[in-house]
Amino acid sequence: MQISNIHEAKSHLSRLIELAYEGEEVIICKAGKPMVRLIRYQQEEGKRKPGAWRGKVIIADDFDDVSPEIETLFQGRDH
């Protein structure tokens, strides 16, 4: 872990960015108190596209049918 004060961070920002990019945790402090943490940027996954699974997934007509015994167990009642 690399800890730097704001003045040092301004003077050595490129080096601190390289350390964060390589996976090292970089903490920047002000008056000895941690303020921010530099981390490597990770590209977010693409946004979900509605309907992308259409025609690829089949749900049985009775998939949400529940037997009375299971329903009783989920509701916390005795038989």
N, C-alpha and C positions, 0 to 999 in steps of 0.2 A: 504494500500500500504506500502510495506517495502522498505526503501531506505538504501543502504549500500555502504561504500566505498570499494575499491578493497582489501585493507588490511583486513578489517572485513570480506569480502566475502571469502577470502582465509581461514581465521580462522574458519568460521562458514558455510562453503559451504553446509554441510549436512542439517543443520537447514533451510537454505534458499531454498534448493531443496524441502524439505518437505512443506514449506509454498507455494511455487509455485505449487506443486502437489495438494495441498488442494484448489487451486484456487486464492490465493492471488497474486497480482502483485508484483514482486520483481524487483527493479531498482538498478543497480550497477553503481556507479559514480566514476569518477577519477577527483580529484581536485575540487570536488563539481559539476562537469558537468556530467549529465546522459550519460552513454556509451552503456549499454545493458539492456535488459529486459528479465528476466527468466519467461517462461511460461510452463504450463504442456504440455507434448508431447501427441499428439493425432494421433493414427494410421490412415494413409491415407486409403481411400476406395481402394478396389482392382482395378487393371487396367481394363479398358473396354475391353471386348472380342468382336472383330468384328463378326457379324453374330449371336449374341446371341438372337436376336429377330426374326430371319428368321422363317417364317411360322406362327408367332404369330401376325403380323400386316398386315392388308390388306389395300392398298391404292387404292381408286377408280380410274378408268381410267380418269375420268374428274376432278380430284381434283384440277388441276391447270388451269382449264378453267375459264376465267374471262369475265363477261358481259361487253359490251362496256360502260355502265353507270358507273360501278365501276372503270374500267380502266381510264375513263375520270376524275373521282374524285381523283384518286391517282396521276394523271399527273397534277392536278391543273388547268385544263381547264374548262371553263363554257360550259354548254350544247349547 
